[in-house]
Amino acid sequence: MGLFSKKPVRELTEAEEKQIKDEMRKQILTKSENDILMIKQIRDLTNMNVGEAKDLFNQFRSELYDCMADNQ
């Protein structure tokens, strides 16, 4: 076999699957909390209502995603 031979594919154990799902859950919650904090910051800086601040936040996010996609 060569130096870069492919390892056999295996299924995750229940413990591994649980660990990955727990980490994903934490990341999702953290992302939601961060989004809420950013929307609150926009609202506080601009005196917009929550809906307007959320719209601006989503606009900024779209612009950033577009910029990141263009750079790839």
MDTraj code that builds the backbone (N, CA, C; nanometers):
import mdtraj as md
import numpy as np

residues = "MET GLY LEU PHE SER LYS LYS PRO VAL ARG GLU LEU THR GLU ALA GLU GLU LYS GLN ILE LYS ASP GLU MET ARG LYS GLN ILE LEU THR LYS SER GLU ASN ASP ILE LEU MET ILE LYS GLN ILE ARG ASP LEU THR ASN MET ASN VAL GLY GLU ALA LYS ASP LEU PHE ASN GLN PHE ARG SER GLU LEU TYR ASP CYS MET ALA ASP ASN GLN".split()
xyz = np.array([
    [0.0838, -0.1181, 0.0000],
    [0.0000, 0.0000, 0.0000],
    [0.0882, 0.1244, 0.0000],
    [0.0363, 0.2278, -0.0621],
    [0.1113, 0.3519, -0.0711],
    [0.1034, 0.4327, 0.0569],
    [0.1797, 0.5369, 0.0570],
    [0.1854, 0.6247, 0.1729],
    [0.0507, 0.6902, 0.2020],
    [-0.0250, 0.7165, 0.0957],
    [-0.1534, 0.7853, 0.1108],
    [-0.2707, 0.6904, 0.0922],
    [-0.2562, 0.5662, 0.1347],
    [-0.3648, 0.4701, 0.1178],
    [-0.4846, 0.5129, 0.2014],
    [-0.6011, 0.4849, 0.1484],
    [-0.7253, 0.5264, 0.2131],
    [-0.7599, 0.4298, 0.3258],
    [-0.7965, 0.4859, 0.4397],
    [-0.8382, 0.4033, 0.5524],
    [-0.9803, 0.3552, 0.5278],
    [-1.0153, 0.2390, 0.5792],
    [-1.1522, 0.1901, 0.5602],
    [-1.2533, 0.2791, 0.6317],
    [-1.3692, 0.2947, 0.5699],
    [-1.4774, 0.3745, 0.6273],
    [-1.5447, 0.2933, 0.7370],
    [-1.5805, 0.3603, 0.8453],
    [-1.6507, 0.2920, 0.9544],
    [-1.7639, 0.3806, 1.0035],
    [-1.8553, 0.3215, 1.0724],
    [-1.9671, 0.3941, 1.1329],
    [-1.9204, 0.4569, 1.2638],
    [-1.9850, 0.5663, 1.3016],
    [-1.9574, 0.6269, 1.4314],
    [-2.0156, 0.5401, 1.5419],
    [-1.9481, 0.5377, 1.6540],
    [-2.0067, 0.4704, 1.7694],
    [-2.1153, 0.5614, 1.8260],
    [-2.2003, 0.5056, 1.9094],
    [-2.3056, 0.5874, 1.9711],
    [-2.2449, 0.7008, 2.0529],
    [-2.1368, 0.6726, 2.1229],
    [-2.0716, 0.7753, 2.2051],
    [-2.0134, 0.8862, 2.1172],
    [-1.9508, 0.8488, 2.0052],
    [-1.8947, 0.9487, 1.9136],
    [-2.0051, 1.0342, 1.8527],
    [-2.1130, 0.9686, 1.8120],
    [-2.2263, 1.0415, 1.7539],
    [-2.2848, 1.1397, 1.8552],
    [-2.3014, 1.0947, 1.9791],
    [-2.3549, 1.1818, 2.0845],
    [-2.2620, 1.3007, 2.1078],
    [-2.1315, 1.2768, 2.1118],
    [-2.0350, 1.3840, 2.1344],
    [-2.0417, 1.4878, 2.0220],
    [-2.0485, 1.4427, 1.8980],
    [-2.0561, 1.5339, 1.7838],
    [-2.1855, 1.6138, 1.7879],
    [-2.2966, 1.5469, 1.8145],
    [-2.4252, 1.6168, 1.8205],
    [-2.4281, 1.7184, 1.9344],
    [-2.3694, 1.6831, 2.0485],
    [-2.3633, 1.7772, 2.1611],
    [-2.2837, 1.9016, 2.1231],
    [-2.1704, 1.8822, 2.0555],
    [-2.0882, 1.9955, 2.0134],
    [-2.1623, 2.0803, 1.9105],
    [-2.2315, 2.0161, 1.8176],
    [-2.3090, 2.0903, 1.7176],
    [-2.4187, 2.1715, 1.7853],
    [-2.4849, 2.1124, 1.8832],
    [-2.5912, 2.1817, 1.9570],
    [-2.5351, 2.3063, 2.0263],
    [-2.4181, 2.2931, 2.0898],
    [-2.3546, 2.4074, 2.1562],
    [-2.3220, 2.5174, 2.0554],
    [-2.2701, 2.4780, 1.9390],
    [-2.2342, 2.5770, 1.8376],
    [-2.3573, 2.6482, 1.7845],
    [-2.4656, 2.5751, 1.7653],
    [-2.5898, 2.6360, 1.7173],
    [-2.6417, 2.7356, 1.8207],
    [-2.6421, 2.6965, 1.9479],
    [-2.6894, 2.7865, 2.0537],
    [-2.6004, 2.9095, 2.0644],
    [-2.4700, 2.8898, 2.0559],
    [-2.3773, 3.0025, 2.0630],
    [-2.4000, 3.0971, 1.9474],
    [-2.4208, 3.0428, 1.8273],
    [-2.4445, 3.1258, 1.7096],
    [-2.5719, 3.2078, 1.7280],
    [-2.6772, 3.1448, 1.7772],
    [-2.8028, 3.2162, 1.8002],
    [-2.7844, 3.3271, 1.9028],
    [-2.7118, 3.2968, 2.0101],
    [-2.6870, 3.3978, 2.1126],
    [-2.6062, 3.5137, 2.0550],
    [-2.5061, 3.4830, 1.9729],
    [-2.4246, 3.5881, 1.9119],
    [-2.5073, 3.6731, 1.8165],
    [-2.5947, 3.6088, 1.7392],
    [-2.6823, 3.6831, 1.6481],
    [-2.7700, 3.7800, 1.7266],
    [-2.8274, 3.7323, 1.8353],
    [-2.9150, 3.8162, 1.9177],
    [-2.8374, 3.9347, 1.9739],
    [-2.7153, 3.9101, 2.0200],
    [-2.6339, 4.0192, 2.0742],
    [-2.5995, 4.1221, 1.9666],
    [-2.5707, 4.0768, 1.8446],
    [-2.5392, 4.1701, 1.7361],
    [-2.6623, 4.2521, 1.6985],
    [-2.7780, 4.1890, 1.6931],
    [-2.9020, 4.2614, 1.6623],
    [-2.9299, 4.3647, 1.7714],
    [-2.9086, 4.3252, 1.8972],
    [-2.9277, 4.4196, 2.0083],
    [-2.8310, 4.5369, 1.9957],
    [-2.7069, 4.5093, 1.9577],
    [-2.6084, 4.6163, 1.9424],
    [-2.6504, 4.7129, 1.8315],
    [-2.6958, 4.6592, 1.7188],
    [-2.7435, 4.7445, 1.6093],
    [-2.8608, 4.8288, 1.6577],
    [-2.9539, 4.7646, 1.7270],
    [-3.0715, 4.8360, 1.7783],
    [-3.0312, 4.9493, 1.8724],
    [-2.9386, 4.9194, 1.9634],
    [-2.8946, 5.0203, 2.0599],
    [-2.8223, 5.1366, 1.9921],
    [-2.7431, 5.1068, 1.8899],
    [-2.6674, 5.2119, 1.8215],
    [-2.7550, 5.2994, 1.7324],
    [-2.8603, 5.2394, 1.6759],
    [-2.9393, 5.3107, 1.5748],
    [-3.0763, 5.3552, 1.6230],
    [-3.1199, 5.3075, 1.7386],
    [-3.2555, 5.3316, 1.7890],
    [-3.3627, 5.2717, 1.6983],
    [-3.3255, 5.1727, 1.6159],
    [-3.4233, 5.1015, 1.5331],
    [-3.5044, 5.0089, 1.6228],
    [-3.6211, 4.9660, 1.5706],
    [-3.6925, 4.8614, 1.6432],
    [-3.6251, 4.7277, 1.6113],
    [-3.6639, 4.6239, 1.6812],
    [-3.5981, 4.4941, 1.6672],
    [-3.6078, 4.4421, 1.5237],
    [-3.7242, 4.4575, 1.4614],
    [-3.7421, 4.4093, 1.3245],
    [-3.6491, 4.4783, 1.2263],
    [-3.6355, 4.6093, 1.2411],
    [-3.5461, 4.6846, 1.1523],
    [-3.4001, 4.6454, 1.1755],
    [-3.3626, 4.6288, 1.3017],
    [-3.2255, 4.5889, 1.3343],
    [-3.1958, 4.4497, 1.2800],
    [-3.2940, 4.3602, 1.2894],
    [-3.2758, 4.2245, 1.2370],
    [-3.2613, 4.2275, 1.0851],
    [-3.3402, 4.3103, 1.0176],
    [-3.3289, 4.3230, 0.8722],
    [-3.1905, 4.3733, 0.8328],
    [-3.1400, 4.4727, 0.9046],
    [-3.0072, 4.5263, 0.8755],
    [-2.9000, 4.4208, 0.9024],
    [-2.9141, 4.3473, 1.0117],
    [-2.8220, 4.2384, 1.0443],
    [-2.8195, 4.1356, 0.9315],
    [-2.9373, 4.0952, 0.8839],
    [-2.9450, 3.9974, 0.7751],
    [-2.8849, 4.0518, 0.6463],
    [-2.9029, 4.1813, 0.6218],
    [-2.8423, 4.2446, 0.5041],
    [-2.6897, 4.2375, 0.5139],
    [-2.6360, 4.2723, 0.6303],
    [-2.4911, 4.2658, 0.6509],
    [-2.4405, 4.1231, 0.6330],
    [-2.5132, 4.0264, 0.6876],
    [-2.4724, 3.8864, 0.6758],
    [-2.4696, 3.8436, 0.5290],
    [-2.5719, 3.8813, 0.4535],
    [-2.5762, 3.8471, 0.3112],
    [-2.4587, 3.9083, 0.2366],
    [-2.4286, 4.0351, 0.2671],
    [-2.3154, 4.1016, 0.2025],
    [-2.1846, 4.0295, 0.2345],
    [-2.1682, 3.9888, 0.3601],
    [-2.0461, 3.9184, 0.3989],
    [-2.0363, 3.7825, 0.3309],
    [-2.1474, 3.7078, 0.3248],
    [-2.1462, 3.5783, 0.2576],
    [-2.1141, 3.5951, 0.1095],
    [-2.1722, 3.6973, 0.0467],
    [-2.1444, 3.7229, -0.0949],
    [-1.9970, 3.7543, -0.1156],
    [-1.9413, 3.8360, -0.0283],
    [-1.8002, 3.8732, -0.0368],
    [-1.7111, 3.7503, -0.0177],
    [-1.7465, 3.6658, 0.0779],
    [-1.6688, 3.5449, 0.1026],
    [-1.6768, 3.4498, -0.0159],
    [-1.7933, 3.4399, -0.0782],
    [-1.8099, 3.3522, -0.1942],
    [-1.7289, 3.4038, -0.3127],
    [-1.7229, 3.5364, -0.3283],
    [-1.6464, 3.5955, -0.4377],
    [-1.4975, 3.5708, -0.4219],
    [-1.4506, 3.5611, -0.2973],
    [-1.3079, 3.5423, -0.2710],
    [-1.2632, 3.3978, -0.2840],
    [-1.3561, 3.3066, -0.3030],
    [-1.3178, 3.1651, -0.3130],
    [-1.2904, 3.1241, -0.4528],
])
top = md.Topology()
chain = top.add_chain()
for i, resn in enumerate(residues, 1):
    res = top.add_residue(resn, chain, resSeq=i)
    for name in ("N", "CA", "C"):
        top.add_atom(name, md.element.get_by_symbol(name[0]), res)
traj = md.Trajectory(xyz[None], top)
